[in-house]
């Protein structure tokens, strides 16, 4: 699937499929049903809403994208992207989020009162040399 | 200081100064004496050799640069860069190396037999949600 529209798009997918979104701008895309994999590539100011993903949701080369998971996703990976908002549901709190070469990644998870709590993922890391190897610690944001 | 030559350059600085290297390509720059700060900005295939830095050596927006510290440097920071080789001396093993939005950063430190041992800094991080907050762990390279 290859989308280049600048409008609101809604897709209903019933079988296992892979969604690849490339070069979209100022759009909102809703993916209904369970899909195998979602890749958001080179998008700017894009919103993606999906229910369930079997494998992974990947965000690469993006700028200011918002991704909302309403169901479950085992892995969400963000690579070479800046300014990313990830909205997770109560069922999707277990996934591990992988980041590389990215900055300003915020994850919003439902809190105890069902209001969304924002967590900023670290984007800077300190490597200090100890006992013959480097030890990496993330630089946390204040008030994260 | 603003350098745009494509050749071997040698600078002797005796007082506290700041060195700013911008847009250099296929060059080797040697900085002698103690300087306050060194910034390498938007350079490609650049080599920088320095003895001592009081504050920090910063590598930003670079591609394939090699930086060698022969004396001491309290902080070396790499931001938005890919393919960076950092050569540290025995006196400069204490600095903390800070990375952000960078990939393929290798640090070479003198080993017990004075041969250089290469350490690849992690470039990918996993964030897992536990007890109401995200826990970040670096993804290590095999054989690092």
Interface residues (C-beta under 8 A of the other chain):
Chain A: X82 X88 X93 X94 X96 X97 X98 X99 X100 X101 X102 X103 X107 X109 X111 X117 X119 X121 X122 X123 X124 X125 X126 X127 X128 X129 X132 X133 X134 X136 X138 X139 X144
Chain B: X88 X93 X94 X96 X97 X98 X99 X100 X101 X102 X103 X107 X109 X117 X119 X121 X122 X123 X124 X125 X126 X127 X128 X129 X132 X133 X134 X136 X138 X139 X144
